[in-house]
């Protein structure tokens, strides 16, 4: 088992019943910017922020009491880097089929989450100006209305239409239209308060 864990490309950590790390492979250590020897003997609260540690410890207890695997996606900061990890915890059984500790492996979702965020941003914003598009408004306006209703606050909506942009684009080009839109939006932004969405 030790050889399997040490050679696995996924980060794997094994803890005893007290939550002390007894085995960690190189990918697990690398996620925490440490060597394996710097992780073994530690508890999870020494490696990750307190809120994340509390969730991981709660999942360890759940795994040990139910003897079942638990899976959760977590986001946290380590050494100044934001990480997104799918954490899968499972019971470690001894020769008598008693729960001896927990095993954890992680799947790094950081790259895929960043790509998802970029795609979401691109889908809801104009490619040329970076401004929210109609789909963004259709998705977010009902939420804003509901939040204003719950908070018993006023919500103002300003609709602006620019006429003649097609003629300007036909004669001066798309770049001029985009620059004009960005300049106009900049003027509108300078007139509205903090927290406004444009």
C-alpha positions as a printed Julia matrix, in Angstrom:
198×3 Matrix{Float64}:
   0.0    0.0     0.0
   2.8    2.42    0.88
   4.35   2.0    -2.57
   0.99   2.59   -4.25
   0.47   5.81   -2.29
   4.02   7.06   -2.84
   3.82   6.52   -6.61
   0.29   7.8    -7.14
   0.15  11.07   -9.12
  -2.79  12.28   -6.99
  -2.15  13.89   -3.61
  -2.81  11.28   -0.89
  -2.68  11.68    2.89
  -3.31   8.96    5.48
  -4.2    9.93    9.08
  -4.51   7.85   12.19
  -7.59   7.85   14.44
  -6.34  10.98   16.24
  -6.04  12.91   12.97
  -2.24  12.87   12.83
  -0.8   12.46    9.34
   1.12   9.19    9.19
   1.76   9.06    5.44
   1.77  11.64    2.65
   3.01  11.38   -0.9
   4.99  13.99   -2.84
   1.96  15.5    -4.69
   0.21  16.04   -1.32
   3.29  17.74    0.09
   3.68  19.87   -3.05
   0.11  21.18   -2.68
   1.23  22.66    0.63
   4.64  23.81   -0.63
   6.4   21.32    1.66
   8.25  18.02    1.57
   6.6   14.77    2.7
   8.72  14.74    5.87
   7.37  18.19    6.76
   3.77  16.95    6.66
   4.04  13.6     8.42
   3.35  13.98   12.14
   1.25  17.12   11.66
  -2.48  17.66   12.0
  -4.56  19.24    9.25
  -5.07  22.53   11.15
  -1.3   23.07   10.86
  -1.48  22.97    7.04
  -4.64  24.76    5.95
  -6.71  27.74    7.14
  -8.85  27.15   10.24
 -12.21  27.14    8.42
 -11.0   24.55    5.91
  -9.4   22.48    8.68
 -12.7   22.43   10.58
 -14.53  21.09    7.51
 -11.87  18.46    6.85
 -11.85  17.33   10.49
 -15.66  17.12   10.5
 -15.46  14.96    7.36
 -12.82  12.74    9.0
 -15.18  12.17   11.95
 -18.06  11.43    9.57
 -15.97   8.9     7.63
 -14.86   7.18   10.83
 -18.37   7.01   12.29
 -20.18   5.92    9.11
 -17.35   3.86    7.61
 -18.26   5.48    4.29
 -16.44   7.73    1.85
 -17.16  11.45    1.76
 -16.51  13.82   -1.14
 -16.39  17.62   -1.05
 -15.06  20.46   -3.2
 -13.11  23.03   -1.2
 -11.46  26.35   -1.97
  -8.61  27.7     0.12
  -5.37  29.67    0.08
  -1.97  28.04    0.61
   1.27  30.01    0.33
  -0.56  32.85   -1.43
  -2.16  30.57   -4.04
  -5.91  30.0    -4.36
  -6.58  26.28   -4.71
  -9.74  24.42   -5.68
  -9.61  20.77   -4.7
 -12.07  17.89   -4.77
 -11.34  16.03   -1.54
 -12.34  12.38   -1.21
 -12.03  10.83    2.25
 -12.36   7.12    2.97
 -11.96   4.87    6.01
  -8.74   2.97    6.65
  -9.57  -0.41    8.17
  -7.26  -2.58   10.23
  -7.0   -6.4    10.03
 -10.11  -6.73   12.24
 -12.15  -4.49    9.91
 -12.14  -1.72   12.54
 -11.68   1.87   11.41
  -8.07   2.74   12.11
  -7.95   6.17   10.47
  -8.81   8.01    7.28
  -7.33   8.29    3.86
  -7.69  11.4     1.74
  -6.94  12.01   -1.88
  -7.38  15.24   -3.71
  -8.04  16.17   -7.29
  -6.75  19.62   -8.19
  -9.6   21.53   -9.82
  -7.82  24.9    -9.84
  -7.12  25.06  -13.58
 -10.59  23.87  -14.58
 -12.25  26.34  -12.15
 -10.23  29.22  -13.58
 -11.23  28.22  -17.09
 -14.89  27.93  -16.03
 -14.71  31.41  -14.49
 -13.16  32.85  -17.64
 -15.79  31.2   -19.86
 -18.59  32.44  -17.58
 -17.12  35.95  -17.69
 -16.81  35.82  -21.47
 -20.35  34.5   -21.89
 -21.88  37.3   -19.82
 -19.8   40.24  -21.05
 -19.29  41.94  -24.37
 -16.08  40.84  -26.07
 -15.09  44.35  -27.15
 -16.1   46.57  -24.24
 -16.07  44.12  -21.34
 -19.46  45.4   -20.25
 -22.22  43.06  -19.04
 -24.42  41.84  -21.89
 -28.15  41.06  -22.13
 -27.69  37.52  -20.79
 -25.98  38.95  -17.7
 -28.87  41.35  -17.15
 -31.41  38.56  -17.69
 -29.59  36.38  -15.11
 -28.73  39.02  -12.51
 -31.59  41.54  -12.6
 -34.15  39.19  -10.97
 -31.61  38.48   -8.2
 -30.99  42.19   -7.69
 -34.72  42.88   -7.53
 -35.21  40.12   -4.95
 -32.27  41.32   -2.83
 -33.6   44.88   -2.9
 -37.06  43.6    -1.9
 -35.66  41.53    1.0
 -33.49  44.43    2.21
 -36.4   46.85    1.72
 -34.15  49.01   -0.44
 -34.78  50.94   -3.6
 -33.45  49.6    -6.89
 -32.93  51.97   -9.79
 -32.69  50.83  -13.37
 -31.47  53.08  -16.16
 -31.87  51.98  -19.76
 -29.68  53.77  -22.28
 -29.88  53.36  -26.02
 -27.29  54.69  -28.41
 -28.74  55.57  -31.79
 -26.82  55.64  -35.06
 -23.99  53.31  -34.05
 -24.52  51.21  -37.17
 -23.79  54.2   -39.4
 -20.69  55.12  -37.36
 -19.44  51.54  -37.58
 -20.06  51.44  -41.34
 -18.06  54.62  -41.91
 -15.41  54.65  -39.15
 -15.21  51.0   -38.08
 -16.03  48.79  -35.1
 -13.05  50.0   -33.04
 -14.38  53.58  -33.08
 -17.82  52.4   -31.96
 -16.31  50.33  -29.15
 -14.18  53.29  -28.03
 -17.24  55.57  -28.09
 -19.25  53.07  -26.02
 -16.47  52.69  -23.47
 -16.13  56.5   -23.2
 -19.9   56.94  -22.8
 -20.07  54.2   -20.17
 -17.12  55.83  -18.36
 -19.1   59.07  -18.14
 -22.17  57.22  -16.82
 -19.99  55.39  -14.26
 -18.61  58.69  -12.99
 -22.19  59.78  -12.21
 -23.38  56.69  -10.31
 -22.51  55.6    -6.8
 -20.57  52.72   -5.33
 -22.15  49.3    -5.61
 -23.85  50.14   -8.89
 -23.75  47.62  -11.68
 -23.22  48.88  -15.17
